[in-house]
Amino acid sequence: MNMRTSITSLAMVLLGFGVIAGAVGVSFGAAKSGEVLFKEHCDVCHQDGGNIVNPKKTLHKKDLQANNIKTEADIIKLMRNPGPGMPKFDEKTLSDHDAKAIAKYMLKTFNK
């Protein structure tokens, strides 16, 4: 097998793998940041850490603590099983990885 044949064969294998991966929904793109995900899924109601539905439940430290939300796990739990006025972000809607990225971003950005 010469070098040209080897390169062509490798290219065909990689192309085939890409087509198969795309068909089953595997993505090789870069993961979105917590900030980007927050803006896509949360910002419409929680712009600048506020809350347009319930102003007493903002994402700011004082309100988070008053509502016993202190950790990423607490935020994810609320995303998965929210109260009235907030849509449910189940695992099909938002992966565990993405939910954790959003929670981490929220604590870093608004929990001051």
N, C-alpha and C positions, 0 to 999 in steps of 0.2 A: 504494500500500500504506500503510495507516494504522499508527499506533504499536502498537495492540492486535494487529493481524495480524502485525506484525514480531516482537513479543515472543512470541506464540504459536508462530510458525514457528521462532524460535530455540530455544524450549523443546523443541519436537518434535525438532529436529536434535540437541540435546544429549542428550535422553532416548534417542534412537535410537543415538547414539554410545556411551552408557553400556551399553545392552543388548548391542551388538556387542562392546564391549570385555570385558564380563563373559563372553560366550560363548566368547571366545578366550583367556580367562585373564589378561587385563591387569588389574592392580590399581592403583588410584589412591590407596590408603591410604598413610599414613606408613610409612616404612621402620622396622623394629624396630632398636633399639639393640643394640650388641654385648653389653651386659649381659643384655638380655632373651633374645637368641638363645643366649647361653652357658647361661643358666638352663634354657632349653627343651631344648637338645641335649647339654650337657656336664656340667651340675651334678650329675646323678645319680651319676656316677663321680668327678668332680673338685670336690666341694664344698670351698669355701675354698681351692682350689688344690691339694688333695691328690690322691691316686689310690688308690681302693679296690682296684683290680686289682693294681697294682704300686707299692707305696709308695716305691720308689726312683726312680720317674719322675713326680714331682709337677710342678706348673706353676710352682714357685718357682725363682728365678734360679739358685741353686746346681745344682739338678737339670737345669734346661733347659740350662745351659752344659755340664754333664757329659755331656749327651746331644747336644751340638752343635746345639742349637736356639736361635738367636739373633735371628731376624727373623720378620716376619709370613709371609714366603714359606716359611720352614722349618716353621712351624706348619701352614700350609695344605697343604703337601706331606705332612705327617704325617696330617692329617685325610683327605686323599684316598687315601693308601696307608698305613694304620696297621699296627702290629705286632699280635701276638696279644693278644686280650683287648679290643681296641677296635673298635667298628663302623666301617665305611667310610662316609664322608660324601662321596659323589660329587656331581657338579654337579646331578644331578636331585634329590638329597636336600637339598643346601645350595648355593645359588647362589654364584658367586665373590664377589659383593658381600657376602653374609651371612658367608661364610667369612672374608673380610678383616675384617669388623666384629668377629667373634669373636676373631680373632688379635690385633687391635689392643687389644681389651678385656683379653685375657689378659696381654699384655705390660705394659700400663698398671697392671693390678691386682695381678698376682702376681710380676712380674719385678723384685722389690725386694731 
